[in-house]
């Protein structure tokens, strides 16, 4: 039994729907069957607790004392991390989170360790200059760094610096953790939204490109459903109202059964993220898993590792509402093409992106790191 401690700033059930949290969940949930005992430590504004459970694994939380520049900070977290890491065989960090780097060095961690490199730091450019020496030292000290796609590994300045220790393991999802929606929920959403619509699912953040989606919806008049909440929500709704977009529906955050119903019903999945903060796109992968044709932007990240241009969907330039509108119109008018792309998307999910493939790869990597130590 290999004991693995995952360390990240947030986790389920306190932050439902986050992409990195979903990856940690899928990895933890599936790794038990591979002789791995996963535990997760994260920070919480609700205080500290030990030995709670999510799914089939144990989670712990440290009290979050401060949250600055997307970084949670905790006085007690370093002590908690030291105690839990002492019991682990491997520490699995999830980047970016500068507090994690501090905890790594403050506790003088000597355990085997790896980093899942989820994203470059894009927004905090000034703070990045101050953080870079610590980041480079931290990434240089771990045994292995994992990127989620070859696209991202080759286009990240940081990862190319450490290419000798970079591994590629794509994110994966377990279809069984997405229970089929009831007929009553399917009927409810059909009545609410109609038979055909484009779907976006995700947090409403600055890098999601939703301004351009609203402009494309204005140009096409096609029905668009936006599921998710976030700090951009009020501004996006105000823009939709100013444009008179009666064809755009904001649903906010919804339970998983409703999300699964929307994924089942939608005509196509549209994912207009325009910045590299979108390193992969878990919700885009959900669209592929449900066999939906996809529209995404070429930003040198994992979005075009999931969505292969003209095969599983259409790929457009970022920040280009006109091209986005044209792609939407193409899929809307050519249902035969959309159907073929949806089948290819589901096939690519099965071949590359299942949770089992991800878990197997990480289990082999854990064993390799321990053997080489």
C-alpha positions, 0 to 999 in steps of 0.5 A: 500500500502506497500512502499518498498525500495530495496538497492543494488550496481547496477541495470538495465539498467546499469548492464544488465544480473546480477543475483541479479539485475534480482531478484530485477527486478522480485520481484519489477515488480511482487509485484505491483499487491500485493499492494506493491510500490517498489522503487530501489536505487543503485549506478552509475558511471554515476551520480545521478538521481531520479524518473526514471523508469524500467518496472513498478517501480521507480528507483533512483541512487546515484553517485558512487565515488569509486569502491574497492574490488567489493564494490561501494562507494558513498559520496552522497549515504548515504544522498540519502538512508536516504531520501528515507528510511524515505518514505518507510515502509520497507527497503529491503537490498541485501547482500553482499555489505559492504557499505550498512551496513555502510549506515544502521548504519550511518543513524540510520535506525529504519525502519523494514528491511530485507536482501536477502542474495544472497551469502557468501563472498568467494573471499575477505578472508582478507577483510572479516576478517576485515568486519566480526564484522560489518557484524555480527552486521548488520545481527543481527540488521535486522528483517529477513534474506532470503536465496534462497535455503535450501541447501545454508542456511544449508551450510553457516557458516554465515547463521547458526549463524542467523538461528533463523531469516532465511527464505527460499524463492526461486528465481523466474522468470516470463515466460512472461518477456521472449518474444518468439524470432522471426522465423528470429532470430531462423533461424539465430542461427540455421544457425550459430550454427547448430541444436544441442549444449550445452549452457552456459549463464552468466558473465565470472567470476572466479567462473563459472568453464569455464576452466573446461568446455573448457577442457570437450569440448576438451575431447568430441569434442561436440559443446559448445556455451558460451554467456556472457562477463566479465573479464575472457573472454580474458583468456578463449578465449586464452585457447580455441585457445591454445586447438584448440577448433573449437567446442566452440563458444564465443558470448559475450553479446547479447540482450534478444531476442537472449538469448531467441532464444539460450535457445529455441534451445539448446540441454542442459544447462551446468553450471559448477560453482565450487565455492560458489560465485555461490549461486543459478544460475539464468541462470541455472533457465532460462534453467529449465524454457525453459525445458532443461536438465541441468548439474551443480556441487555439491557445496552446493548451490542453483544450486542443489536445481534447478537441482535435480541429475538424475531427472532434469539433471546431477550433477558432482563434481566441478573442474572435467573436466572428469566427466563434459565431461562424463555428456555431452556425456550421454545427447548428446547420450541419447536423450530420457533421456535428453528429460525426464529430460528437462520435469522434469526441466520445471515441477520443475520450475512451481512448485517451481520457478515462480516469482509469488510464490517468490512475494507472499512469500515476500509480506507475509513476508513484512506483517509479519514483519510489524505486529510484529513491 
